[in-house]
Structure formats: C-alpha cells, structure tokens
Amino acid sequence: MSELRANIHPKAKLGANVVVEPFSTVYDDVEIGDGTWIGPNVTIMNGARIGKNCKIFPGAVISADPQDLKYAGEDTKTIIGDNTVIRECVTINKGTSDRWSTEVGANCLLMAYVHVAHDCKIGNNVILANCVNLAGHITINDFAILEGMVAVQQFLTIGAHSFIAGGSLVRKNVPPYVKAAREPLSYVGINSIGLKRRGFSDETVLEIESIYRTLYVRNVNTAKALAEIKDSFAQSVTKDEIVAFIEASEKGIMRGAN
C-alpha cells in the first residue's frame, strides 16, 4: 500500500506492503519489492529497481541521471538488493553505457550523505559510513567497510572484507581482507577482528596475515612477492582470491606500510 500525499506514478510497480510516506515521488519506470519502506521526501526516479524489505530515509534521491557529460539519455538502471538501508540524503545515480547499471547489493547500509556515482557495483553486506563519496565505475566487494568521509577515485576496486579508515583518500585498489589508513593510503594490517566476527578460522586469518607480510612488509617488489606467494603457500580459496585481485589490478594496489 502507499500513503496519501505521495506522488506515485500509476505505472510504477509496487509490491505487497510497500509504504511510501507523504511528499515522496516515485516515477513511472520504477519497481519496488515487497515490504519496502520509503520515507517522506524521497525521490525515486526512472530505472530504479529496489528489492524487498529495504528502508529508504528522507531526502534520498535514487536513480537520478548520472553526473557524466557523456551520458546521452540511454536506458540504464539503478539496482538495490533486498534488506538494504539507505539513510538520509543519500544519492545514487543510475548507470551509463559503460556498465548499464549502478548496483548496491543486499543487506547493505549506506549512512547519511553517501554519494554513489554512475556504474558503481557494490556487493552484499557492505557498509558505507556518513559522507562516503564514490566516483564512477567503482567496484566494492562483499563485506567491505568504509568509514566516514572516505573518498574513492573512479575505476578502482575495493576487495572483500577490507576496512578503510575514516577520511581516507583512495587512489589505488585496496586488496581483500586488509585494513587501510594514512595518507597516502597504506596497508596497516589485516582486518582480523572483522574476519573472526564473520567466522574465519584462526588458521585462515594467520594465512592471510602471512601472505600480506610477504607482499607488504618484507620490502620485495610486487612481482617477486606474488611469485613467492604462489610458490610458498598451499593452495586455498583465500590465497587464490588475493593473487587474482593483485594480478587484475592494472592501476596498481595501495602502498605498503612504512
């Protein structure tokens, strides 16, 4: 159902038990899943595909045109997964012809004043704290946490289970499982607390720590470190993920600890 005094286009597709509070606007090419709550003064524009049981708080603008001068009005989307919470004044722009959609996964939390630019792909269980700003074409993998006022440069990738300290400027890819801080952004350890909270065994945490010690602490270059990691560590899912991430990082990864 939807409340009176909201402006909901008759062609918009709303699931069961959807609530749209007063003074919100829902455009025609919009789909909203069952049980989602849209707070007052929210604007949901064409191309939005919102999952089930989401909560979108006042002032948010979802699926506005991208802030990209190359955008020519192509039919693109903004996709938001189930159970995601979008707090006050968050802005999420839809995609361009590069990726055709901007995506936020399931069970995410985007705190107040977050900006997600066009063609970003955000995984599941990601937390973006207040005033995080993402430029276009960024990929953030599952369970990453960005603290308040982090700014990320376009076309970068942030690995799964990583943690980036508040106020950081991200100019290089951030590998999975690490903590990142300082200026310029640097490796400051692995996200051991987060990993243990999510059920990673002590043995796996130690393996991850040893891999990154080889990469970041022993002062060998990345190519030599990768060769050593491949030769010296037993085959595992986490090792393969770390190696694949680094090999795919054409723009490079963040620096090691000083």
TITIVO-478075 format. One line per field, with one value per residue: residue number from 0; x, y, z of N, C-alpha, C in turn; residue in one letter. Coordinates in nm, 2 decimals. Atoms other than C-alpha are relative to their C-alpha. Example, Ala and Ser with C-alpha at 12.3 -4.5 7.8 and 13.67 -1.06 7.14 Angstrom:
BEGIN
i	0,1
nc1	0.09,-0.09
nc2	-0.12,-0.11
nc3	0.00,0.00
cac1	1.23,1.37
cac2	-0.45,-0.11
cac3	0.78,0.71
cc1	0.09,-0.08
cc2	0.12,0.11
cc3	0.00,0.08
aa	A,S
//
This chain:
BEGIN
i	0,1,2,3,4,5,6,7,8,9,10,11,12,13,14,15,16,17,18,19,20,21,22,23,24,25,26,27,28,29,30,31,32,33,34,35,36,37,38,39,40,41,42,43,44,45,46,47,48,49,50,51,52,53,54,55,56,57,58,59,60,61,62,63,64,65,66,67,68,69,70,71,72,73,74,75,76,77,78,79,80,81,82,83,84,85,86,87,88,89,90,91,92,93,94,95,96,97,98,99,100,101,102,103,104,105,106,107,108,109,110,111,112,113,114,115,116,117,118,119,120,121,122,123,124,125,126,127,128,129,130,131,132,133,134,135,136,137,138,139,140,141,142,143,144,145,146,147,148,149,150,151,152,153,154,155,156,157,158,159,160,161,162,163,164,165,166,167,168,169,170,171,172,173,174,175,176,177,178,179,180,181,182,183,184,185,186,187,188,189,190,191,192,193,194,195,196,197,198,199,200,201,202,203,204,205,206,207,208,209,210,211,212,213,214,215,216,217,218,219,220,221,222,223,224,225,226,227,228,229,230,231,232,233,234,235,236,237,238,239,240,241,242,243,244,245,246,247,248,249,250,251,252,253,254,255,256,257
nc1	0.08,-0.08,0.07,0.05,-0.09,-0.11,0.03,-0.04,0.05,0.09,-0.07,-0.10,0.04,-0.03,0.04,0.09,-0.04,-0.09,0.05,-0.06,0.05,0.04,-0.09,-0.09,0.03,-0.04,0.02,0.07,-0.09,-0.06,0.05,-0.03,0.04,0.09,-0.04,-0.10,0.05,-0.06,0.03,0.05,-0.09,-0.09,0.03,-0.05,0.01,0.01,-0.11,-0.03,0.05,-0.02,0.04,0.10,-0.03,-0.10,0.05,-0.06,0.03,0.03,-0.10,-0.08,0.03,-0.04,0.00,-0.01,-0.09,-0.14,-0.07,-0.10,0.03,0.01,0.13,0.08,0.14,0.03,0.09,-0.09,0.07,-0.05,0.05,-0.03,0.04,0.09,-0.04,-0.10,0.04,-0.06,0.04,0.04,-0.07,-0.09,0.02,-0.04,0.02,0.01,-0.12,-0.02,-0.02,-0.12,0.04,0.15,0.07,-0.07,0.05,-0.03,0.04,0.09,-0.05,-0.10,0.03,-0.05,0.04,0.05,-0.08,-0.08,0.02,-0.05,0.01,0.04,-0.08,-0.06,0.05,-0.02,0.04,0.10,-0.05,-0.10,0.03,-0.06,0.04,0.04,-0.07,-0.09,0.03,-0.06,0.01,0.06,-0.07,-0.07,0.05,-0.03,0.04,0.08,-0.04,-0.09,0.05,-0.07,0.04,0.05,-0.08,-0.09,0.02,-0.06,-0.02,0.07,-0.06,-0.07,0.07,-0.03,0.02,0.09,-0.04,-0.10,0.04,-0.07,0.02,0.07,-0.07,-0.10,0.01,-0.04,-0.05,-0.04,0.08,-0.02,0.02,0.09,-0.04,-0.09,0.04,-0.07,0.00,-0.11,0.00,0.09,0.06,-0.10,0.04,-0.03,0.03,0.11,0.13,0.02,0.12,0.11,-0.01,0.04,0.14,0.07,-0.02,-0.12,-0.08,-0.13,-0.10,0.02,-0.04,-0.15,-0.04,0.01,-0.10,-0.13,0.00,-0.02,-0.13,-0.09,0.03,-0.01,-0.09,-0.14,-0.07,-0.03,0.10,0.13,-0.02,-0.07,0.08,0.10,-0.06,-0.03,0.13,0.04,-0.08,-0.03,0.13,0.09,0.12,0.11,0.10,-0.04,-0.12,0.04,0.07,-0.10,-0.09,0.08,0.02,-0.12,-0.03,0.10,0.00,-0.08,-0.04,-0.09,0.06,-0.05,-0.14,-0.02,-0.03,-0.13
nc2	-0.12,-0.12,-0.10,-0.12,-0.11,0.04,-0.01,0.13,0.02,0.13,0.11,0.05,0.13,0.01,0.13,0.00,-0.06,-0.11,-0.13,-0.12,-0.10,-0.12,-0.10,0.07,0.01,0.13,-0.01,0.11,0.12,0.04,0.12,0.00,0.13,0.01,-0.03,-0.12,-0.12,-0.12,-0.11,-0.12,-0.08,0.08,0.00,0.12,-0.04,0.10,0.10,0.06,0.14,0.01,0.13,0.02,-0.03,-0.11,-0.13,-0.12,-0.10,-0.13,-0.07,0.08,-0.01,0.12,0.02,-0.12,0.01,-0.01,-0.12,0.04,-0.07,0.10,0.07,-0.05,0.04,0.14,0.07,0.06,0.04,0.00,0.12,0.01,0.14,0.02,-0.03,-0.10,-0.12,-0.12,-0.10,-0.14,-0.08,0.08,-0.01,0.11,-0.03,0.12,0.03,-0.05,0.11,0.08,0.12,0.00,-0.01,-0.01,0.10,0.01,0.13,0.03,-0.01,-0.11,-0.13,-0.12,-0.10,-0.13,-0.08,0.08,-0.02,0.11,-0.05,0.09,0.12,0.07,0.13,0.02,0.13,0.02,-0.02,-0.11,-0.11,-0.13,-0.09,-0.13,-0.09,0.07,-0.04,0.09,-0.05,0.10,0.12,0.06,0.13,0.03,0.14,0.03,-0.02,-0.12,-0.11,-0.12,-0.09,-0.13,-0.10,0.06,-0.04,0.10,-0.04,0.08,0.13,0.08,0.11,0.02,0.14,0.05,0.01,-0.11,-0.11,-0.12,-0.10,-0.13,-0.11,0.05,-0.03,0.13,-0.03,0.13,0.11,0.05,0.14,0.06,0.04,-0.09,-0.14,-0.11,-0.13,-0.09,-0.08,0.07,0.12,0.10,0.13,-0.01,0.13,0.07,-0.03,0.12,0.00,0.02,0.13,0.09,-0.01,0.07,0.14,0.05,0.07,-0.06,0.04,-0.08,-0.13,0.00,0.01,-0.14,-0.09,0.04,-0.04,-0.14,-0.03,0.02,-0.10,-0.14,-0.03,0.05,-0.10,0.05,-0.06,0.08,0.12,0.10,0.04,0.09,0.12,0.07,0.04,0.12,0.12,0.04,0.02,0.11,-0.04,-0.02,-0.09,-0.14,-0.03,-0.02,-0.12,-0.11,0.00,-0.05,-0.14,-0.08,0.02,-0.08,-0.14,-0.07,-0.13,0.02,0.01,-0.10,0.02,0.08,-0.08,-0.05
nc3	0.00,0.00,-0.08,0.07,0.01,0.08,0.14,0.05,0.14,0.01,0.06,-0.09,-0.05,-0.14,-0.05,-0.12,-0.13,0.02,-0.05,0.05,-0.09,0.07,0.07,0.09,0.15,0.06,0.14,0.07,0.02,-0.14,-0.07,-0.15,-0.05,-0.11,-0.14,-0.01,-0.05,0.06,-0.09,0.06,0.07,0.08,0.15,0.06,0.14,0.10,0.00,-0.13,-0.03,-0.15,-0.05,-0.11,-0.14,-0.01,-0.06,0.06,-0.09,0.06,0.07,0.10,0.15,0.06,0.15,0.08,0.11,-0.05,0.01,0.10,0.13,0.11,0.00,0.11,-0.02,0.03,-0.10,-0.10,-0.12,-0.14,-0.06,-0.14,-0.04,-0.12,-0.14,-0.01,-0.07,0.06,-0.10,0.05,0.10,0.09,0.14,0.08,0.14,0.08,0.08,0.14,0.09,-0.04,-0.07,0.01,-0.13,-0.13,-0.08,-0.14,-0.03,-0.11,-0.14,-0.01,-0.08,0.05,-0.10,0.06,0.09,0.10,0.14,0.08,0.13,0.10,0.03,-0.12,-0.04,-0.14,-0.04,-0.11,-0.13,0.00,-0.08,0.04,-0.11,0.04,0.10,0.10,0.14,0.10,0.14,0.09,0.05,-0.11,-0.04,-0.14,-0.02,-0.12,-0.14,-0.02,-0.08,0.02,-0.11,0.05,0.08,0.09,0.14,0.08,0.14,0.10,0.06,-0.09,-0.06,-0.14,-0.02,-0.10,-0.14,-0.03,-0.09,0.03,-0.11,0.03,0.06,0.09,0.15,0.07,0.13,0.05,-0.04,-0.13,0.00,-0.10,-0.14,-0.07,-0.06,0.07,-0.07,0.02,0.12,0.09,-0.06,-0.02,-0.08,-0.15,-0.06,0.05,-0.08,-0.07,-0.08,0.09,0.05,-0.11,-0.02,0.11,0.00,0.05,-0.10,-0.04,0.10,0.12,-0.03,0.00,0.14,0.07,-0.06,0.06,0.14,0.01,-0.05,0.12,0.10,-0.04,-0.11,0.02,0.09,0.14,0.09,0.01,0.09,-0.07,-0.11,0.06,0.03,-0.12,-0.06,0.08,-0.02,-0.14,-0.08,0.05,0.07,-0.08,0.05,-0.03,0.08,0.14,0.01,-0.01,0.12,0.12,-0.01,0.03,0.15,0.08,-0.04,0.10,-0.05,-0.12,-0.13,-0.09,-0.04,-0.12,-0.13,-0.01
cac1	0.00,0.11,0.02,-0.19,0.00,0.28,0.32,0.33,0.31,0.03,0.28,0.52,0.52,0.50,0.50,0.29,0.30,0.52,0.48,0.55,0.53,0.40,0.58,0.78,0.79,0.80,0.85,0.69,0.98,1.03,0.99,0.98,0.98,0.75,0.78,1.00,0.95,1.01,1.03,0.90,1.06,1.23,1.27,1.29,1.35,1.32,1.53,1.52,1.48,1.45,1.44,1.23,1.23,1.45,1.43,1.50,1.51,1.41,1.60,1.74,1.75,1.76,1.84,1.89,2.07,2.45,2.67,2.87,2.88,2.90,2.56,2.32,1.99,2.04,1.81,2.01,1.92,1.98,1.95,1.93,1.92,1.70,1.72,1.94,1.91,1.97,1.98,1.91,2.01,2.20,2.23,2.26,2.30,2.20,2.45,2.58,2.65,2.98,2.81,2.44,2.36,2.46,2.42,2.40,2.38,2.17,2.20,2.40,2.40,2.45,2.46,2.36,2.50,2.67,2.71,2.73,2.81,2.72,2.83,2.94,2.90,2.86,2.84,2.64,2.68,2.88,2.88,2.94,2.95,2.85,2.96,3.15,3.18,3.23,3.32,3.21,3.29,3.40,3.36,3.33,3.32,3.12,3.16,3.38,3.35,3.44,3.43,3.31,3.43,3.62,3.66,3.73,3.87,3.70,3.76,3.90,3.82,3.80,3.84,3.61,3.63,3.85,3.83,3.92,3.97,3.77,3.88,4.09,4.16,4.16,4.37,4.47,4.30,4.26,4.31,4.08,4.10,4.31,4.29,4.39,4.47,4.71,4.79,4.88,4.66,4.87,4.84,4.82,4.74,4.47,4.10,4.14,3.86,3.61,3.73,3.68,3.34,3.24,3.36,3.70,3.92,4.23,4.43,4.28,4.34,4.71,4.74,4.61,4.84,5.14,5.05,5.03,5.35,5.52,5.36,5.38,5.63,5.93,6.01,6.01,5.85,5.50,5.61,5.86,5.62,5.35,5.59,5.69,5.32,5.24,5.53,5.54,5.17,4.94,4.65,4.35,4.04,4.18,4.52,4.37,4.15,4.44,4.66,4.38,4.30,4.65,4.71,4.39,4.49,4.62,4.62,4.82,4.74,4.78,5.13,5.28,5.34,5.63
cac2	0.00,0.36,0.67,0.97,1.28,1.08,1.13,0.78,0.73,0.48,0.28,0.23,-0.13,-0.16,-0.50,-0.60,-0.40,-0.12,0.21,0.54,0.82,1.17,1.41,1.13,1.10,0.76,0.78,0.55,0.32,0.20,-0.13,-0.17,-0.51,-0.63,-0.48,-0.18,0.14,0.47,0.76,1.11,1.34,1.07,1.08,0.76,0.82,0.62,0.30,0.22,-0.15,-0.18,-0.51,-0.64,-0.51,-0.21,0.12,0.45,0.75,1.12,1.32,1.03,1.05,0.72,0.67,1.03,1.08,1.03,1.33,1.23,1.46,1.15,1.03,1.06,0.95,0.58,0.34,0.25,0.12,0.15,-0.18,-0.22,-0.56,-0.69,-0.56,-0.27,0.05,0.39,0.67,1.05,1.24,0.95,1.00,0.70,0.78,0.53,0.38,0.48,0.28,0.16,-0.08,0.00,0.00,0.11,-0.16,-0.19,-0.54,-0.70,-0.63,-0.31,0.01,0.34,0.61,0.97,1.18,0.89,0.95,0.66,0.77,0.60,0.25,0.16,-0.20,-0.26,-0.61,-0.76,-0.67,-0.35,-0.06,0.30,0.53,0.90,1.12,0.84,0.96,0.72,0.84,0.65,0.29,0.17,-0.19,-0.27,-0.64,-0.81,-0.71,-0.41,-0.13,0.23,0.47,0.83,1.08,0.83,0.94,0.69,0.77,0.64,0.29,0.15,-0.18,-0.24,-0.60,-0.81,-0.79,-0.48,-0.19,0.17,0.43,0.75,1.04,0.83,0.93,0.61,0.64,0.28,-0.06,-0.20,-0.57,-0.81,-0.87,-0.57,-0.25,0.07,0.41,0.70,0.95,0.83,0.53,0.24,-0.12,-0.12,-0.48,-0.73,-0.69,-0.97,-0.86,-0.84,-1.17,-1.35,-1.20,-1.35,-1.69,-1.71,-1.97,-1.87,-2.07,-1.88,-1.55,-1.64,-1.75,-1.41,-1.23,-1.43,-1.36,-0.99,-0.99,-1.13,-0.87,-0.56,-0.60,-0.78,-0.49,-0.70,-0.57,-0.69,-0.92,-1.10,-1.11,-1.27,-1.53,-1.62,-1.63,-1.87,-2.10,-2.09,-2.10,-2.40,-2.38,-2.22,-2.01,-1.70,-1.73,-1.76,-1.46,-1.24,-1.34,-1.29,-0.95,-0.82,-0.97,-0.79,-0.46,-0.28,0.05,-0.09,-0.15,0.07,0.11,-0.10,0.01,0.24
cac3	0.00,-0.03,0.17,0.05,-0.04,-0.21,-0.58,-0.72,-1.10,-1.19,-1.40,-1.11,-0.98,-0.61,-0.43,-0.13,0.19,0.03,0.22,0.06,0.31,0.23,-0.01,-0.18,-0.56,-0.74,-1.12,-1.38,-1.46,-1.10,-0.93,-0.55,-0.38,-0.11,0.24,0.15,0.33,0.15,0.40,0.34,0.09,-0.11,-0.49,-0.68,-1.05,-1.37,-1.38,-1.01,-0.92,-0.54,-0.36,-0.07,0.28,0.21,0.41,0.24,0.46,0.40,0.14,-0.06,-0.44,-0.62,-0.99,-1.09,-1.42,-1.39,-1.35,-1.66,-1.97,-2.19,-2.08,-2.37,-2.21,-2.27,-2.08,-1.77,-1.42,-1.05,-0.88,-0.50,-0.33,-0.05,0.31,0.23,0.44,0.27,0.52,0.49,0.18,0.01,-0.37,-0.61,-0.98,-1.24,-1.49,-1.83,-2.14,-1.97,-1.73,-1.79,-1.42,-1.08,-0.83,-0.45,-0.31,-0.04,0.33,0.28,0.50,0.33,0.60,0.56,0.28,0.09,-0.28,-0.52,-0.87,-1.20,-1.28,-0.93,-0.83,-0.46,-0.32,-0.04,0.33,0.26,0.50,0.37,0.67,0.66,0.37,0.18,-0.18,-0.46,-0.81,-1.12,-1.22,-0.87,-0.76,-0.39,-0.30,-0.02,0.35,0.29,0.53,0.45,0.75,0.73,0.47,0.27,-0.10,-0.37,-0.72,-1.03,-1.18,-0.86,-0.69,-0.31,-0.20,0.01,0.39,0.37,0.61,0.52,0.79,0.81,0.60,0.37,0.00,-0.21,-0.52,-0.57,-0.55,-0.20,-0.17,0.02,0.39,0.48,0.69,0.51,0.66,0.65,0.37,0.11,0.18,0.31,0.44,0.82,0.88,0.81,0.92,1.17,1.40,1.11,0.98,1.31,1.36,1.02,1.11,0.96,1.14,1.33,1.07,0.78,0.95,1.01,0.64,0.52,0.76,0.63,0.27,0.33,0.53,0.22,0.00,0.21,0.50,0.36,0.11,-0.21,-0.52,-0.61,-0.89,-0.67,-0.38,-0.60,-0.72,-0.37,-0.25,-0.54,-0.46,-0.08,0.03,0.00,-0.24,-0.08,-0.16,0.02,-0.14,-0.49,-0.42,-0.31,-0.60,-0.86,-0.72,-0.74,-1.09,-1.21,-1.06,-1.37,-1.19,-0.90,-0.54,-0.24,-0.09,0.19,0.55,0.61
cc1	0.09,-0.09,-0.06,0.11,0.14,-0.03,0.06,-0.06,-0.08,0.07,0.11,-0.05,0.05,-0.05,-0.10,0.06,0.11,-0.07,0.08,-0.06,-0.03,0.12,0.11,-0.05,0.06,-0.03,-0.06,0.08,0.07,-0.07,0.05,-0.05,-0.08,0.07,0.09,-0.07,0.08,-0.05,-0.05,0.11,0.11,-0.04,0.06,-0.03,0.00,0.13,0.03,-0.07,0.04,-0.05,-0.10,0.06,0.12,-0.06,0.08,-0.05,-0.01,0.12,0.08,-0.05,0.06,-0.02,-0.01,0.10,0.15,0.06,0.13,-0.04,-0.02,-0.14,-0.10,-0.15,-0.03,-0.08,0.09,-0.08,0.08,-0.06,0.05,-0.06,-0.09,0.06,0.10,-0.06,0.08,-0.05,-0.01,0.10,0.11,-0.04,0.06,-0.03,-0.01,0.12,0.00,0.02,0.13,-0.04,-0.15,-0.08,0.09,-0.06,0.05,-0.06,-0.10,0.06,0.11,-0.06,0.07,-0.04,-0.02,0.11,0.10,-0.04,0.06,-0.02,-0.03,0.09,0.07,-0.07,0.04,-0.05,-0.09,0.07,0.11,-0.06,0.08,-0.04,-0.03,0.09,0.11,-0.04,0.07,-0.01,-0.05,0.08,0.07,-0.07,0.04,-0.06,-0.06,0.08,0.10,-0.06,0.09,-0.06,-0.03,0.09,0.11,-0.04,0.07,0.00,-0.07,0.08,0.08,-0.08,0.05,-0.04,-0.10,0.06,0.10,-0.06,0.08,-0.03,-0.06,0.09,0.10,-0.03,0.05,0.03,0.05,-0.09,0.04,-0.03,-0.09,0.06,0.09,-0.06,0.09,-0.02,0.12,-0.01,0.15,-0.05,0.10,-0.06,0.04,-0.04,-0.12,-0.12,-0.03,-0.12,-0.13,0.00,-0.05,-0.15,-0.08,0.03,0.12,0.08,0.13,0.11,-0.01,0.05,0.16,0.05,-0.01,0.11,0.14,0.02,0.03,0.13,0.10,-0.01,0.04,0.11,0.14,0.08,0.05,-0.10,-0.12,0.02,0.07,-0.08,-0.11,0.06,0.03,-0.13,-0.05,0.08,0.00,-0.13,-0.08,-0.12,-0.12,-0.09,0.05,0.13,-0.03,-0.07,0.09,0.08,-0.08,-0.03,0.12,0.04,-0.09,0.01,0.10,0.05,0.08,-0.09,0.06,0.14,0.00,0.02,0.14,0.07
cc2	0.12,0.11,0.11,0.10,-0.04,0.01,-0.13,-0.02,-0.13,-0.11,-0.06,-0.14,-0.02,-0.14,0.01,0.07,0.11,0.12,0.11,0.11,0.13,0.08,-0.07,-0.01,-0.13,0.02,-0.12,-0.12,-0.04,-0.13,-0.01,-0.13,0.01,0.05,0.12,0.12,0.12,0.12,0.13,0.08,-0.07,0.01,-0.12,0.01,-0.12,-0.09,-0.07,-0.14,-0.03,-0.13,0.00,0.05,0.10,0.12,0.11,0.12,0.14,0.06,-0.08,0.02,-0.12,0.00,0.13,-0.02,0.02,0.14,-0.02,0.07,-0.09,-0.07,0.07,-0.04,-0.14,-0.06,-0.08,-0.02,0.03,-0.12,-0.01,-0.13,0.01,0.05,0.10,0.13,0.12,0.12,0.14,0.05,-0.08,0.03,-0.12,0.03,-0.13,-0.01,0.08,-0.12,-0.08,-0.13,-0.02,0.00,0.04,-0.10,0.00,-0.13,-0.01,0.03,0.11,0.11,0.11,0.11,0.13,0.07,-0.08,0.04,-0.12,0.04,-0.11,-0.12,-0.06,-0.14,-0.03,-0.14,-0.01,0.03,0.11,0.11,0.12,0.10,0.15,0.07,-0.08,0.05,-0.09,0.06,-0.12,-0.13,-0.07,-0.13,-0.02,-0.14,-0.02,0.03,0.10,0.10,0.13,0.10,0.14,0.08,-0.06,0.04,-0.10,0.05,-0.10,-0.12,-0.09,-0.12,-0.02,-0.15,-0.04,0.00,0.10,0.11,0.12,0.11,0.13,0.11,-0.04,0.04,-0.13,0.02,-0.13,-0.11,-0.05,-0.15,-0.06,-0.02,0.10,0.12,0.10,0.13,0.08,0.08,0.00,-0.13,-0.12,-0.12,0.02,-0.12,-0.07,0.03,-0.12,0.00,-0.02,-0.14,-0.10,0.01,-0.07,-0.14,-0.06,-0.07,0.07,-0.04,0.08,0.14,0.01,-0.02,0.13,0.09,-0.03,0.04,0.15,0.05,-0.02,0.11,0.14,0.03,-0.03,0.08,-0.07,0.06,-0.09,-0.12,-0.11,-0.06,-0.10,-0.13,-0.08,-0.05,-0.12,-0.13,-0.05,-0.03,-0.11,0.06,0.02,0.11,0.15,0.04,0.03,0.14,0.12,0.01,0.05,0.15,0.08,-0.01,0.08,0.15,0.08,0.14,0.00,-0.01,0.10,-0.04,-0.09,0.09,0.06,-0.04
cc3	0.00,0.06,-0.10,0.01,-0.06,-0.14,-0.07,-0.14,-0.01,-0.07,0.09,0.06,0.14,0.05,0.12,0.12,-0.02,0.06,-0.06,0.08,-0.08,-0.06,-0.07,-0.14,-0.05,-0.15,-0.06,-0.02,0.12,0.04,0.14,0.05,0.13,0.13,0.01,0.05,-0.06,0.09,-0.07,-0.08,-0.07,-0.14,-0.06,-0.15,-0.09,0.00,0.13,0.01,0.14,0.05,0.11,0.13,0.02,0.09,-0.06,0.07,-0.07,-0.07,-0.10,-0.14,-0.06,-0.15,-0.08,-0.12,0.05,-0.03,-0.09,-0.13,-0.12,0.00,-0.10,0.02,-0.02,0.12,0.10,0.13,0.12,0.07,0.15,0.06,0.13,0.13,0.01,0.06,-0.06,0.09,-0.07,-0.10,-0.08,-0.15,-0.07,-0.14,-0.08,-0.10,-0.13,-0.09,0.03,0.06,0.00,0.13,0.11,0.09,0.15,0.04,0.11,0.14,0.02,0.09,-0.06,0.09,-0.07,-0.09,-0.09,-0.14,-0.08,-0.15,-0.10,-0.02,0.11,0.02,0.14,0.04,0.11,0.14,0.01,0.08,-0.05,0.11,-0.06,-0.09,-0.08,-0.14,-0.10,-0.14,-0.09,-0.02,0.11,0.03,0.15,0.03,0.14,0.13,0.02,0.08,-0.02,0.11,-0.06,-0.08,-0.08,-0.15,-0.09,-0.15,-0.09,-0.04,0.10,0.05,0.15,0.03,0.11,0.14,0.03,0.09,-0.02,0.10,-0.04,-0.06,-0.10,-0.15,-0.07,-0.14,-0.07,0.05,0.14,0.01,0.10,0.13,0.08,0.07,-0.07,0.07,-0.05,-0.13,-0.05,0.06,0.00,0.07,0.14,0.07,-0.07,0.09,0.08,0.09,-0.09,-0.05,0.10,0.03,-0.11,-0.01,-0.06,0.11,0.03,-0.11,-0.13,0.02,0.00,-0.14,-0.07,0.05,-0.06,-0.14,-0.01,0.06,-0.11,-0.10,0.05,0.10,-0.03,-0.11,-0.13,-0.09,-0.02,-0.08,0.07,0.12,-0.05,-0.03,0.12,0.07,-0.08,0.04,0.15,0.08,-0.07,-0.07,0.10,-0.07,0.02,-0.08,-0.15,-0.02,0.00,-0.12,-0.12,0.01,-0.04,-0.15,-0.08,0.02,-0.10,0.05,0.13,0.12,0.09,0.05,0.13,0.12,-0.01,0.12
aa	M,S,E,L,R,A,N,I,H,P,K,A,K,L,G,A,N,V,V,V,E,P,F,S,T,V,Y,D,D,V,E,I,G,D,G,T,W,I,G,P,N,V,T,I,M,N,G,A,R,I,G,K,N,C,K,I,F,P,G,A,V,I,S,A,D,P,Q,D,L,K,Y,A,G,E,D,T,K,T,I,I,G,D,N,T,V,I,R,E,C,V,T,I,N,K,G,T,S,D,R,W,S,T,E,V,G,A,N,C,L,L,M,A,Y,V,H,V,A,H,D,C,K,I,G,N,N,V,I,L,A,N,C,V,N,L,A,G,H,I,T,I,N,D,F,A,I,L,E,G,M,V,A,V,Q,Q,F,L,T,I,G,A,H,S,F,I,A,G,G,S,L,V,R,K,N,V,P,P,Y,V,K,A,A,R,E,P,L,S,Y,V,G,I,N,S,I,G,L,K,R,R,G,F,S,D,E,T,V,L,E,I,E,S,I,Y,R,T,L,Y,V,R,N,V,N,T,A,K,A,L,A,E,I,K,D,S,F,A,Q,S,V,T,K,D,E,I,V,A,F,I,E,A,S,E,K,G,I,M,R,G,A,N
//
